[in-house]
Amino acid sequence: MSATDLLKHAQRVVREPRADGLSSRMAAFLARQALEEIIELRCANLGAPAPWANTRSKLVILRSLDTEEAADRAAIAWNRLSVACHVHAFELQPSAAEIEYLCGVVESLLPGYARV
């Protein structure tokens, strides 16, 4: 599945709440996967492909070679989505609004994205 498809699916999941209340967490997983694909693509486009590296290492590559704004958005979105994906005792589920916002951040990192 492409990053665009994963992101569209995440946006659809977060907008259609489930009875068990897990839609925002499931959407976070999908959005993080889309972001990881986008990060890998950006690294390759910058001439530094690193398919064997973990995402934290790829974020360092973006920090060094990509624009400061794109690197910041990618790092913040990845960190917040990672927190949203993990279940911790006595913590609330991530809100749908938070995940929708993070999906928008991920979407802004897609190649060819233009703000309307």
Backbone as CSV, one residue per row, in Angstrom:
resi,resn,N_x,N_y,N_z,CA_x,CA_y,CA_z,C_x,C_y,C_z
1,MET,0.836,-1.169,0.000,0.000,0.000,0.000,0.889,1.244,0.000
2,SER,0.531,2.229,-0.764,1.327,3.454,-0.830,1.052,4.326,0.392
3,ALA,1.930,5.298,0.601,1.760,6.220,1.720,0.447,6.984,1.596
4,THR,0.102,7.376,0.389,-1.150,8.103,0.164,-2.346,7.236,0.523
5,ASP,-2.328,5.979,0.110,-3.424,5.058,0.428,-3.527,4.817,1.934
6,LEU,-2.395,4.617,2.583,-2.393,4.408,4.032,-2.962,5.623,4.758
7,LEU,-2.567,6.802,4.304,-3.037,8.024,4.947,-4.534,8.228,4.738
8,LYS,-5.020,7.958,3.537,-6.463,8.068,3.280,-7.239,7.084,4.146
9,HIS,-6.695,5.890,4.288,-7.355,4.888,5.125,-7.363,5.342,6.591
10,ALA,-6.252,5.902,7.054,-6.190,6.406,8.431,-7.225,7.499,8.656
11,GLN,-7.359,8.403,7.704,-8.332,9.487,7.832,-9.760,8.945,7.847
12,ARG,-10.015,7.915,7.061,-11.341,7.307,7.043,-11.627,6.597,8.372
13,VAL,-10.641,5.881,8.896,-10.821,5.150,10.155,-11.097,6.110,11.313
14,VAL,-10.368,7.210,11.377,-10.542,8.134,12.501,-11.881,8.869,12.429
15,ARG,-12.427,9.010,11.236,-13.712,9.701,11.085,-14.911,8.774,11.300
16,GLU,-14.678,7.460,11.338,-15.750,6.492,11.547,-15.510,5.768,12.868
17,PRO,-15.958,6.349,13.976,-15.683,5.749,15.293,-16.253,4.341,15.431
18,ARG,-15.512,3.516,16.164,-15.927,2.141,16.433,-16.522,2.061,17.826
19,ALA,-17.297,1.026,18.056,-17.929,0.829,19.364,-16.889,0.598,20.460
20,ASP,-15.748,-0.020,20.108,-14.730,-0.303,21.122,-13.817,0.886,21.401
21,GLY,-13.975,1.984,20.656,-13.208,3.202,20.904,-11.769,3.163,20.433
22,LEU,-11.422,2.200,19.611,-10.033,2.057,19.176,-9.726,2.697,17.824
23,SER,-10.672,3.397,17.244,-10.452,3.928,15.895,-9.295,4.923,15.843
24,SER,-9.145,5.766,16.859,-8.055,6.743,16.810,-6.688,6.065,16.910
25,ARG,-6.587,5.028,17.719,-5.300,4.315,17.829,-4.986,3.561,16.536
26,MET,-6.001,2.945,15.931,-5.777,2.249,14.657,-5.371,3.245,13.579
27,ALA,-6.008,4.405,13.560,-5.654,5.438,12.585,-4.227,5.927,12.810
28,ALA,-3.803,6.001,14.067,-2.429,6.416,14.377,-1.421,5.423,13.806
29,PHE,-1.713,4.129,13.906,-0.825,3.108,13.333,-0.701,3.297,11.817
30,LEU,-1.830,3.501,11.161,-1.813,3.676,9.710,-1.080,4.951,9.307
31,ALA,-1.325,6.034,10.034,-0.666,7.309,9.719,0.841,7.211,9.957
32,ARG,1.245,6.517,11.015,2.687,6.366,11.269,3.347,5.533,10.176
33,GLN,2.670,4.491,9.720,3.221,3.687,8.626,3.365,4.532,7.362
34,ALA,2.353,5.351,7.068,2.433,6.249,5.910,3.610,7.203,6.062
35,LEU,3.772,7.773,7.255,4.871,8.704,7.501,6.218,8.017,7.331
36,GLU,6.343,6.792,7.810,7.615,6.074,7.658,7.942,5.840,6.191
37,GLU,6.940,5.571,5.374,7.181,5.424,3.933,7.590,6.751,3.311
38,ILE,6.956,7.840,3.736,7.297,9.165,3.226,8.730,9.537,3.623
39,ILE,9.105,9.240,4.851,10.468,9.535,5.311,11.480,8.763,4.483
40,GLU,11.191,7.495,4.227,12.106,6.686,3.409,12.221,7.255,1.993
41,LEU,11.110,7.674,1.429,11.103,8.269,0.098,11.886,9.579,0.072
42,ARG,11.695,10.422,1.085,12.418,11.699,1.143,13.917,11.459,1.257
43,CYS,14.319,10.476,2.065,15.750,10.156,2.186,16.316,9.719,0.835
44,ALA,15.589,8.870,0.130,16.041,8.407,-1.188,16.128,9.573,-2.170
45,ASN,15.141,10.470,-2.136,15.151,11.628,-3.035,16.287,12.597,-2.719
46,LEU,16.763,12.582,-1.490,17.881,13.441,-1.094,19.234,12.783,-1.381
47,GLY,19.205,11.593,-1.961,20.441,10.888,-2.303,21.037,10.123,-1.143
48,ALA,20.241,9.838,-0.132,20.726,9.108,1.037,19.770,7.981,1.399
49,PRO,19.556,7.031,0.469,18.653,5.928,0.809,19.260,5.079,1.932
50,ALA,18.439,4.672,2.850,18.917,3.855,3.974,17.818,2.883,4.387
51,PRO,17.462,1.924,3.496,16.357,1.016,3.812,16.614,0.131,5.031
52,TRP,17.842,-0.058,5.417,18.178,-0.892,6.562,18.098,-0.120,7.889
53,ALA,18.073,1.209,7.819,18.106,2.037,9.023,16.724,2.119,9.672
54,ASN,16.729,2.342,10.977,15.455,2.534,11.660,14.967,3.969,11.420
55,THR,13.748,4.251,11.812,13.151,5.553,11.509,13.870,6.686,12.226
56,ARG,14.321,6.470,13.441,15.062,7.530,14.140,16.306,7.936,13.353
57,SER,17.003,6.965,12.796,18.195,7.263,11.992,17.823,8.016,10.717
58,LYS,16.718,7.640,10.116,16.270,8.331,8.906,15.866,9.771,9.220
59,LEU,15.310,10.000,10.398,14.979,11.365,10.799,16.242,12.216,10.961
60,VAL,17.328,11.608,11.390,18.611,12.321,11.472,19.086,12.698,10.076
61,ILE,18.898,11.798,9.114,19.253,12.109,7.722,18.443,13.306,7.235
62,LEU,17.143,13.290,7.500,16.308,14.427,7.098,16.781,15.708,7.768
63,ARG,17.142,15.633,9.045,17.616,16.804,9.778,18.853,17.398,9.095
64,SER,19.699,16.538,8.545,20.938,16.995,7.915,20.748,17.474,6.486
65,LEU,19.859,16.830,5.730,19.802,17.080,4.289,18.530,17.751,3.782
66,ASP,17.441,17.651,4.515,16.165,18.216,4.064,16.004,19.611,4.672
67,THR,14.906,20.260,4.356,14.656,21.579,4.936,14.382,21.429,6.427
68,GLU,14.664,22.481,7.166,14.449,22.451,8.614,12.975,22.234,8.935
69,GLU,12.099,22.894,8.186,10.661,22.781,8.426,10.174,21.352,8.205
70,ALA,10.585,20.734,7.092,10.153,19.363,6.802,10.699,18.387,7.833
71,ALA,11.959,18.559,8.219,12.558,17.670,9.215,11.846,17.798,10.558
72,ASP,11.518,19.029,10.949,10.803,19.241,12.211,9.418,18.606,12.188
73,ARG,8.679,18.845,11.099,7.330,18.288,11.001,7.367,16.770,11.033
74,ALA,8.311,16.168,10.306,8.414,14.709,10.274,8.753,14.153,11.655
75,ALA,9.708,14.770,12.335,10.125,14.273,13.654,9.009,14.411,14.684
76,ILE,8.357,15.562,14.708,7.283,15.777,15.678,6.117,14.827,15.415
77,ALA,5.718,14.703,14.140,4.599,13.815,13.805,4.934,12.368,14.152
78,TRP,6.153,11.928,13.828,6.523,10.541,14.105,6.528,10.277,15.614
79,ASN,7.066,11.210,16.384,7.100,11.026,17.843,5.698,10.997,18.429
80,ARG,4.845,11.917,18.025,3.482,11.966,18.577,2.659,10.763,18.131
81,LEU,2.839,10.322,16.882,2.115,9.134,16.423,2.616,7.882,17.148
82,SER,3.912,7.821,17.412,4.459,6.676,18.140,3.876,6.596,19.543
83,VAL,3.753,7.733,20.205,3.138,7.759,21.538,1.680,7.314,21.445
84,ALA,0.985,7.775,20.415,-0.432,7.426,20.246,-0.617,5.938,19.958
85,CYS,0.378,5.297,19.376,0.276,3.880,19.023,0.455,2.953,20.228
86,HIS,1.106,3.417,21.253,1.408,2.559,22.397,0.365,2.701,23.494
87,VAL,0.030,1.567,24.076,-0.942,1.535,25.169,-0.182,1.575,26.484
88,HIS,-0.534,2.546,27.308,0.054,2.656,28.639,-1.078,2.641,29.660
89,ALA,-0.835,1.979,30.764,-1.856,1.899,31.806,-2.246,3.289,32.288
90,PHE,-3.496,3.490,32.489,-4.057,4.720,33.041,-3.913,5.938,32.125
91,GLU,-3.660,5.719,30.845,-3.637,6.832,29.893,-4.851,6.735,29.000
92,LEU,-5.354,7.883,28.609,-6.487,7.926,27.702,-6.049,7.595,26.280
93,GLN,-7.010,7.162,25.488,-6.759,6.955,24.060,-6.431,8.309,23.439
94,PRO,-5.668,8.329,22.349,-5.469,9.606,21.655,-6.814,10.086,21.114
95,SER,-7.007,11.382,21.107,-8.292,11.905,20.625,-8.330,11.859,19.101
96,ALA,-9.541,11.794,18.576,-9.714,11.799,17.122,-9.184,13.095,16.534
97,ALA,-9.393,14.212,17.231,-8.919,15.512,16.740,-7.394,15.532,16.639
98,GLU,-6.709,14.957,17.628,-5.246,14.912,17.601,-4.753,14.088,16.411
99,ILE,-5.372,12.937,16.192,-4.940,12.080,15.090,-5.262,12.729,13.739
100,GLU,-6.408,13.396,13.636,-6.725,14.106,12.394,-5.691,15.185,12.113
101,TYR,-5.294,15.920,13.165,-4.262,16.944,12.995,-2.949,16.322,12.513
102,LEU,-2.541,15.223,13.153,-1.290,14.568,12.769,-1.363,13.998,11.356
103,CYS,-2.533,13.523,10.944,-2.710,13.081,9.553,-2.480,14.246,8.594
104,GLY,-2.935,15.428,8.983,-2.694,16.621,8.168,-1.216,16.962,8.069
105,VAL,-0.493,16.793,9.160,0.961,17.032,9.147,1.638,16.030,8.215
106,VAL,1.250,14.770,8.319,1.814,13.738,7.444,1.486,14.054,5.994
107,GLU,0.255,14.451,5.733,-0.156,14.791,4.367,0.689,15.932,3.805
108,SER,1.052,16.891,4.645,1.856,18.023,4.180,3.262,17.609,3.766
109,LEU,3.694,16.419,4.170,5.024,15.923,3.806,5.022,15.092,2.520
110,LEU,3.824,14.818,1.991,3.730,14.052,0.742,4.371,14.826,-0.406
111,PRO,5.057,14.137,-1.303,5.618,14.833,-2.462,4.493,15.468,-3.288
112,GLY,4.712,16.693,-3.689,3.718,17.379,-4.526,2.567,17.971,-3.763
113,TYR,2.638,17.961,-2.425,1.555,18.527,-1.618,1.557,20.036,-1.777
114,ALA,0.388,20.599,-2.013,0.250,22.046,-2.091,-0.895,22.476,-1.191
115,ARG,-0.613,23.396,-0.285,-1.661,23.884,0.620,-2.668,24.710,-0.167
116,VAL,-3.930,24.478,0.152,-5.005,25.206,-0.531,-5.480,26.343,0.345
